[in-house]
Amino acid sequence: MLHFGEPPKWSAGVRIAQIDISPEELDRGTTDPTLSIHGDITSVIPQLKLHLANDYHLSSPWSNTLSASATKNLAIARAGASTPTNPLTYHRTFALIKSALESLSPGGADNLVYILEGANTMDISRSILTVSQPRQRLDAGTYATMGVGLGYAIAAEMAYNHTHEATPSPSSPPIRKRIISIEGDSALGFSLPEIETMSRYRLPIIIFVINNGGVYHGISDNTPSWGANWWNGDKQGKRRDVLLTSTALGFETGHDVVAGGLGGRGWKVVDEKGLVRVVQEAWEHRDGPSVVNVIVASGVGGKLEFGWLGEGKGGEKELGGGGSKL
């Protein structure tokens, strides 16, 4: 679906078209309903190009601004992805996961399907976990509905690897796609019991939990001793509930331990070397789901604001998607 919402004030004259294979999705957003097109985007776009060949200008102010914004955000993402960090950060974590998985996948990046869920997780990973095929990445979408991640992962596993289309004939070896679900620790909480479903049906889905101990950001000072000295209680042994913010989640919650209780395998990762090693171990585990609990910087002190929602100089919303300002 091509649906970017209401254009900024400076883009007067730009009209947004919505293309969707599901007719019930048309006219749900802020786009002009008279421009709605019902059809598969891979068929519609070539047809549109024929009709717009004489009118479409790649160098329009609108497309130039989009291109400049994308270039800027990709540069930021690549800089963060290439810089070793301790503790791990979102950008660096995604880069290491991408590199390790593509080296293990027989078909490289083309045989990996990403499921992304969680605000920071979706926003930042899109600049690093790039895809080249339709339906190779699924996430919470336009309306950011949390709780769909693990259900999407199960559906993708069944669609890609357990249908007639996935195994066209006995003489043709199946091309197995590995389903990779990357979850924020808050987002995972909405559907975590689905790990048991994966275990029951022995679905080899790999789940990475990007654990910053919070909603958008946590409150840890990023030192290992913080949990024992601060979170667990004061000198009288009482939990300091009065000091918790609305964004706080449990400190380094043991999602890896929960995975074991639900029939899967789990690992906890706190550094780059451990992450690369565990990705390979999870890849080799084929008898059920793998859950990799990746402890990343909490982002303490950051604002609950995303770059693509920031106010521009003229009052309009800036374009982008380079990640939250943590």
C-alpha positions as CSV (number, residue, x, y, z in Angstrom):
1,M,0.0,0.0,0.0
2,L,1.3,3.5,-0.9
3,H,-0.1,5.6,2.0
4,F,2.1,8.3,3.5
5,G,-0.7,10.3,5.2
6,E,-1.3,14.0,4.9
7,P,1.5,15.8,2.9
8,P,3.4,18.6,4.7
9,K,2.4,22.2,4.2
10,W,5.3,23.0,1.9
11,S,4.2,20.3,-0.5
12,A,1.1,22.1,-1.8
13,G,-0.2,20.5,-5.0
14,V,1.0,17.0,-4.0
15,R,-1.8,14.4,-3.9
16,I,-1.4,11.0,-2.3
17,A,-2.8,7.8,-3.9
18,Q,-3.6,4.7,-1.9
19,I,-3.2,1.3,-3.7
20,D,-4.3,-1.8,-1.9
21,I,-5.2,-5.4,-2.7
22,S,-7.9,-5.4,0.0
23,P,-10.8,-3.1,-1.0
24,E,-11.9,-2.7,2.6
25,E,-8.7,-0.9,3.4
26,L,-9.4,1.9,0.8
27,D,-10.7,5.2,2.1
28,R,-9.6,4.5,5.7
29,G,-6.9,7.1,5.9
30,T,-6.5,10.7,5.1
31,T,-5.9,10.3,1.4
32,D,-8.3,11.5,-1.3
33,P,-10.8,8.5,-1.8
34,T,-11.2,9.5,-5.5
35,L,-7.5,8.4,-6.0
36,S,-8.0,5.0,-4.4
37,I,-7.0,2.1,-6.6
38,H,-8.0,-1.5,-5.9
39,G,-5.3,-3.9,-7.1
40,D,-1.9,-5.6,-6.5
41,I,0.8,-2.9,-6.3
42,T,3.1,-5.0,-8.5
43,S,0.6,-4.8,-11.3
44,V,-0.8,-1.3,-10.7
45,I,2.6,0.5,-10.7
46,P,3.7,-0.6,-14.2
47,Q,0.2,0.5,-15.5
48,L,0.4,3.8,-13.8
49,K,3.9,4.5,-15.3
50,L,2.6,4.1,-18.8
51,H,-0.1,6.8,-18.2
52,L,2.2,9.1,-16.2
53,A,5.2,8.9,-18.4
54,N,4.8,12.4,-19.8
55,D,3.7,14.1,-16.6
56,Y,5.9,12.4,-13.9
57,H,9.1,14.4,-13.0
58,L,11.6,12.6,-10.8
59,S,13.3,16.0,-10.0
60,S,10.2,17.6,-8.5
61,P,10.6,19.4,-5.1
62,W,8.6,16.7,-3.4
63,S,10.7,13.8,-4.6
64,N,13.9,15.8,-4.1
65,T,13.0,16.4,-0.5
66,L,12.1,12.7,0.0
67,S,15.4,11.6,-1.5
68,A,17.5,14.1,0.6
69,S,15.7,13.0,3.8
70,A,16.3,9.3,3.0
71,T,20.0,9.9,2.2
72,K,20.4,11.8,5.5
73,N,18.7,9.1,7.6
74,L,20.6,6.3,5.9
75,A,23.9,8.0,6.7
76,I,22.9,8.3,10.3
77,A,21.9,4.7,10.5
78,R,25.0,3.4,8.8
79,A,27.3,5.5,11.1
80,G,25.6,4.0,14.2
81,A,25.6,0.5,12.7
82,S,29.4,0.6,12.0
83,T,30.5,1.8,15.4
84,P,31.2,-0.8,18.1
85,T,29.3,-0.1,21.3
86,N,29.2,-1.2,24.9
87,P,26.4,-1.5,26.0
88,L,24.9,-2.5,22.7
89,T,22.7,0.0,20.8
90,Y,19.8,-0.5,18.5
91,H,21.8,0.4,15.3
92,R,24.8,-1.8,16.2
93,T,22.6,-4.7,17.2
94,F,20.6,-4.7,14.0
95,A,23.8,-4.5,11.9
96,L,25.4,-7.5,13.7
97,I,22.2,-9.5,13.4
98,K,21.9,-8.7,9.7
99,S,25.5,-9.6,8.9
100,A,25.4,-12.9,10.9
101,L,22.1,-14.1,9.5
102,E,23.0,-13.3,5.9
103,S,26.3,-15.2,6.3
104,L,24.4,-18.3,7.6
105,S,21.4,-18.2,5.1
106,P,22.0,-20.4,2.1
107,G,20.2,-17.9,-0.1
108,G,21.6,-14.9,1.7
109,A,19.3,-12.0,2.4
110,D,16.6,-13.2,0.0
111,N,15.8,-16.2,2.2
112,L,15.2,-14.2,5.3
113,V,11.8,-12.8,6.3
114,Y,11.7,-10.1,9.0
115,I,8.9,-9.5,11.4
116,L,9.3,-6.2,13.3
117,E,7.4,-5.0,16.2
118,G,8.0,-2.2,18.7
119,A,8.4,1.6,18.3
120,N,12.2,2.0,18.4
121,T,12.6,-1.5,16.9
122,M,10.5,-0.8,13.8
123,D,11.7,2.8,13.3
124,I,15.4,2.2,13.5
125,S,15.6,-1.3,11.9
126,R,14.0,-0.1,8.6
127,S,17.2,1.8,7.8
128,I,19.4,-1.2,8.4
129,L,17.4,-4.4,7.7
130,T,16.7,-3.5,4.1
131,V,14.7,-5.9,1.9
132,S,14.5,-6.4,-1.9
133,Q,11.4,-8.6,-2.3
134,P,7.6,-8.1,-1.6
135,R,6.4,-9.5,1.7
136,Q,9.9,-9.9,3.0
137,R,9.2,-7.6,5.9
138,L,6.1,-7.4,8.0
139,D,5.5,-5.0,10.8
140,A,2.7,-3.2,12.8
141,G,2.1,-0.9,9.8
142,T,0.4,2.4,9.4
143,Y,-1.6,2.3,12.6
144,A,1.2,0.7,14.7
145,T,-1.0,-2.0,16.3
146,M,1.1,-3.8,18.9
147,G,0.7,-7.5,19.6
148,V,0.7,-8.7,16.0
149,G,4.4,-9.7,15.9
150,L,4.5,-13.3,16.9
151,G,1.2,-14.1,15.2
152,Y,2.7,-12.6,12.0
153,A,5.8,-14.8,12.5
154,I,3.7,-18.0,12.8
155,A,1.7,-17.0,9.7
156,A,4.8,-16.3,7.7
157,E,6.4,-19.6,8.8
158,M,3.3,-21.5,7.6
159,A,2.9,-19.6,4.4
160,Y,6.5,-19.7,3.3
161,N,7.5,-23.2,4.5
162,H,4.4,-25.4,5.0
163,T,2.2,-24.9,1.9
164,H,1.9,-26.5,-1.5
165,E,3.5,-23.4,-3.0
166,A,6.5,-23.8,-0.7
167,T,7.1,-27.4,-1.9
168,P,5.9,-27.5,-5.5
169,S,6.9,-31.1,-6.3
170,P,8.8,-34.0,-4.7
171,S,11.5,-33.6,-7.2
172,S,12.1,-29.9,-6.4
173,P,13.9,-29.3,-3.1
174,P,11.9,-26.8,-1.0
175,I,13.4,-23.3,-0.7
176,R,13.1,-22.7,3.0
177,K,12.9,-19.2,4.3
178,R,13.9,-18.4,7.8
179,I,11.5,-16.3,9.8
180,I,13.2,-13.7,12.0
181,S,11.0,-11.9,14.5
182,I,12.6,-8.8,16.1
183,E,10.6,-7.5,19.0
184,G,10.9,-4.6,21.5
185,D,10.6,-5.8,25.0
186,S,7.4,-3.9,25.5
187,A,5.9,-5.1,22.2
188,L,6.7,-8.8,23.0
189,G,4.6,-8.6,26.2
190,F,1.4,-8.4,24.1
191,S,1.7,-11.9,22.6
192,L,4.6,-13.7,24.4
193,P,2.6,-16.9,25.0
194,E,2.7,-17.6,21.3
195,I,6.1,-18.9,21.9
196,E,4.4,-22.0,23.3
197,T,2.4,-22.3,20.0
198,M,5.7,-22.2,18.1
199,S,7.1,-24.9,20.5
200,R,4.1,-27.1,20.2
201,Y,4.4,-27.2,16.4
202,R,8.2,-27.1,16.4
203,L,8.4,-24.0,14.3
204,P,12.1,-22.9,14.0
205,I,11.4,-19.2,14.3
206,I,14.2,-17.0,15.7
207,I,13.0,-14.2,18.0
208,F,15.3,-11.3,19.0
209,V,14.0,-9.3,22.0
210,I,15.6,-5.9,22.0
211,N,15.5,-5.3,25.7
212,N,16.1,-1.7,26.9
213,G,13.9,-2.2,30.0
214,G,11.3,0.3,29.1
215,V,8.5,1.6,26.8
216,Y,10.5,3.7,24.3
217,H,13.3,3.9,26.8
218,G,14.2,2.5,30.2
219,I,15.6,4.1,33.4
220,S,18.7,2.1,34.0
221,D,22.1,3.8,34.0
222,N,23.4,1.0,31.8
223,T,25.6,-0.6,34.4
224,P,25.2,-4.3,35.4
225,S,25.0,-3.4,39.1
226,W,22.1,-1.1,38.6
227,G,19.5,-3.9,38.9
228,A,20.8,-5.1,42.3
229,N,21.5,-1.6,43.7
230,W,18.4,0.2,42.6
231,W,15.6,-1.8,41.1
232,N,15.4,-4.7,43.6
233,G,14.9,-2.6,46.7
234,D,16.2,0.0,49.1
235,K,18.1,-0.6,52.3
236,Q,14.9,-1.8,54.0
237,G,14.3,-4.3,51.2
238,K,11.3,-2.5,49.9
239,R,10.9,-2.0,46.2
240,R,11.2,1.7,45.3
241,D,7.8,1.9,43.5
242,V,7.4,5.6,44.0
243,L,10.4,6.3,41.8
244,L,9.3,4.2,38.8
245,T,8.2,6.2,35.7
246,S,5.4,5.2,33.4
247,T,8.0,4.0,30.8
248,A,9.8,1.6,33.2
249,L,9.8,-2.2,32.6
250,G,11.6,-4.9,34.6
251,F,15.4,-4.6,34.6
252,E,16.9,-7.1,32.2
253,T,13.7,-9.2,32.3
254,G,14.6,-12.9,31.6
255,H,12.8,-13.4,28.3
256,D,15.3,-16.1,27.6
257,V,14.2,-17.9,30.8
258,V,10.6,-17.6,29.9
259,A,11.3,-19.1,26.5
260,G,12.7,-22.3,28.1
261,G,9.5,-22.5,30.2
262,L,7.4,-22.3,27.1
263,G,9.3,-25.1,25.3
264,G,11.8,-23.1,23.3
265,R,15.4,-22.3,23.7
266,G,16.7,-19.0,25.2
267,W,19.9,-17.0,25.4
268,K,20.8,-13.8,27.1
269,V,23.3,-11.5,25.2
270,V,25.0,-8.4,26.6
271,D,27.9,-7.8,24.1
272,E,28.8,-8.0,20.5
273,K,30.9,-11.2,20.7
274,G,28.1,-13.0,22.5
275,L,25.5,-11.8,20.0
276,V,27.3,-13.1,17.0
277,R,27.9,-16.5,18.7
278,V,24.3,-16.9,19.8
279,V,22.9,-16.0,16.3
280,Q,24.7,-19.0,15.0
281,E,23.5,-21.3,17.8
282,A,19.9,-20.1,17.3
283,W,20.2,-20.7,13.5
284,E,21.2,-24.3,14.1
285,H,18.3,-24.9,16.5
286,R,15.5,-26.3,14.2
287,D,13.3,-28.1,16.7
288,G,11.3,-25.1,17.9
289,P,11.6,-21.4,18.5
290,S,14.8,-19.6,19.7
291,V,14.6,-16.5,21.8
292,V,17.6,-14.2,22.0
293,N,17.3,-11.7,24.9
294,V,19.5,-8.8,23.7
295,I,20.3,-6.2,26.5
296,V,20.8,-2.8,24.9
297,A,21.4,0.7,26.3
298,S,18.3,1.9,28.2
299,G,18.2,5.3,26.6
300,V,17.7,6.9,30.1
301,G,17.2,10.6,29.9
302,G,16.0,10.6,26.3
303,K,12.9,12.3,25.1
304,L,9.8,10.3,24.0
305,E,10.1,11.7,20.5
306,F,10.9,10.3,17.1
307,G,12.9,12.1,14.5
308,W,10.1,11.7,11.9
309,L,7.7,13.4,14.3
310,G,9.9,16.4,15.1
311,E,8.8,19.9,14.3
312,G,10.5,21.5,11.4
313,K,11.5,25.2,11.3
314,G,8.3,26.2,9.5
315,G,6.1,24.3,12.0
316,E,5.5,21.4,9.6
317,K,6.5,17.8,10.5
318,E,9.9,16.8,9.3
319,L,10.3,13.8,7.0
320,G,12.5,11.0,8.0
321,G,12.6,7.9,10.0
322,G,16.1,7.9,11.4
323,G,15.1,6.6,14.8
324,S,14.1,7.9,18.1
325,K,16.1,10.6,19.9
326,L,17.5,8.5,22.5
